[in-house]
Amino acid sequence: MESTRNKLIDILNVHKNSFISGQQLSNQLNISRTAVWKHMRELEKDGYVIEAAPRKGYRIVESPKKVSSNTIHWGLQTKWLGKEVVHKHRVPSTQTVAHQQALNGSSHGTVVIADQQTKGKGRLNRKWYSENDDGVWMSVVLRPNIPPNQAPQLTLLAATVLANVLTKLKIPEVGIKWPNDILIGDKKVAGILTEMQAEHDQIHYLVLGIGLNVNQSSDTFPDEVKDIATSLKLASNQSYSIRQLIQDILFEFEKSYDVYMSDGFTSIKQNWERFGYKMGEKVAINSGNRTWTATLHGIEADGSLLVSNDDGSHERLYSAEINW
Ligand code: BTN
């Protein structure tokens, strides 16, 4: 049933600008014309606007705005990422749902999406504000065949994917602030949280969470973050389809992931550094009980930040407070 509907959507998508007759659909899908009609009614329930014209057939006039497992699958151009999509309206956190999915055996590339999160989690135990359906709140289950110490590379990869997607949307001044905050100008628009279940030298699975602020207006953000957060809408004065953004991110993510798996970290590193916030600039750093100034140089394969000190020496930083 599900796959017939997906095939139907694919066919309608190919014939986007013209009608396709009920008979042709019935032949191609090997179902009766009544069954075709019933599928059309179901698609309408999912938010598709379908025009049915006597003697001409059917065509999609508008694709759905709402996010559901079906609407994400429609037009999704990935090979393995998002083959299984779990969509929830309101959950504490998609991270928790994704962990549960992974523990229950969900496959590599399973995607968990929520319209709203009541306990969205950020890095370092911070809260991630995601109570409304105005952003992309998504966690991906990955089962990569890499050693656990390379897992940070996937977080860096995800950051470059988001930066690329936003750049393709012509969002200005996109940057990545180490380790993985996506910025527009000086304000944070997206973040990534990677959680891993691993043992010795093997990753059991990894949950990679992406939070992207999309349609928030300035008064939507709570006081604690309103001066440091932004959204796509605030940056560009237009609203975006969450469904389309999820599809764009999944498509770019799969492409980058496959390149990474075949060619290694080099292209990710180059891409990351291209977007690196304040790269080449001097900043003040606090780490342990030391405070000093250094120039940001790039990232290393272990995810650390490479800085050059004033005496010419280089140093890798794994965790540090940087006065951006
Ligand atoms: C950060 O910048 O601190 C990371 C934010 C990650 C937020 C996303 S939203 C989807 C997923 N579910 C969560 O609870 N957190 C991540």
Residues whose N, C-alpha, C, O or C-beta is under 5 A from the ligand:
A	BS01	BTN	S93 T94 Q95 K119 G120 K121 G122 R123 W128 V136 W137 M138 S139 A190 G191 I192 L193 G209 I210 G211
